[in-house]
């Protein structure tokens, strides 16, 4: 999950492009609408997607149980804000399961 966040935050970095094959594996482990799967797929979309695919992903996920960022905000900021919310919920879920 941490590698997905790094790749999404720095999509043009060579290291991020090298991580893409690694993102496909966990995305395949979480098919359908699951939080880990959505998180990894969104990170991958941010890393390789064009503006329209990122916008489509952000809009689709923001309709689900997330606090949307103002549409007037830059798209990259909106996408990373959504990814941050998802990561926060993943961490909270993991902490709850570990108890």
Helices and strands as residue ranges (DSSP letters): H 2-9, H 14-29, H 35-48, H 51-62, H 75-98
